[in-house]
Amino acid sequence: MKFTKDDYILRNFSKIQHKKWELYIITRIVHFLNDPDIAFVCQQFIKTSNNKRYLADLCFPSLKLYYEIDEMHHAQKEQEIKDEHRKREIIDATDFIEERIKVFDKNKRDRNIKEINEKVDKFINFIRERKQQFIERGEFIPWNYETRFSPVHHLERGYIDAKDNVVFLNHRDALRCFGYKGGHYQRATWKIKGTNKEVWFPKLYKNRTWDNSLSDDFNKISMKKTDNAKLHPSLKTEHSIMLSNKKRYEWIVFAHYKDLLGQIVYKFLGEFHTSFNETNDYQLVLIRKKTKIYFKDFISK
């Protein structure tokens, strides 16, 4: 099933349907802004460098901007301090700027709709001005949902970077970045010609045969059998050769997962190398070495 931009927008709204103020304010912003070139995400997941996890109420990635909607519990002094720390950590992690709206007044009662609308409309104008600033600096990238899974944009700029949330709908399109010219490709790995590197499409969660996992900081992958048995004989042999010759696996990883629309996608995590200290007959451990890959290092070979 092919999902459209409309599906994406409606699914985002469904994530906040039980939060009355978020739903009202965010839908007003999107409707009145009425700019299909500006991408937005509701409840944007953000992980900081010290592995804290936050959800930004509304995020505009192409404008490096997020918006927080403070409801009544934010009126408590302790929560205000937490919000300030949260703001600093998110800004440090993303280089985004924050804007906020309080839906309550100084007496800790909900503001009326007219006041909220005035604040929201002011923010909408701020978004438009910020977009124009990005355009003038040549930094604005229009939102094209229909081509977001295509490798063309990545090939044109010559690299992929994990911080850009690079995802593909199938193995073939990911492999195009490394010189693959064939049709659909279903196998879990593909060796890049002229190198000792492979592209890997793992399921980084427990399934029928394998119990693979990704660390919270995205820097380590552990691969072992679900029944805790020794690794497959052929893989074990490769491990023995690898360990005796100190030859490491170098895998460029696109993890298999379901996005918010429920469709299977393959997300770029980076280049991972074997950890000799942690790999044994029962598990293969890989450590992330790169988060940015330049295609010229492969396609020209």
Buried (B, 14 or more C-beta within 10 A) or exposed (E): EEBEBEBBBEBBBEBBEEBEBBBBBBBBBBEBBEBEEBBBBBBBEBBBEEEEEBEBBBBBBBBBBBBBBBBBEBBEEEBEEEBEEBBEBBBEBBEBEBBBBBBBEEEEEBBEEEEBBEBBEEBBEBBEEBBEEBEEEEEBEEBEBEEBBBBEBBBEEEBBBBEBEBBBBBBBBBBBBBBBEEEEBEEBEBEBEEEEBBBBBBBBEEEEEBBBBBEEEBBBBBBBBEEEEBBEEEBBEBBEEBBEEEEBBBBBBBBBBEBBBEBEBBBBBBBBBBBEEEBBEEBBBBBBEBBEBEBEBBBEE
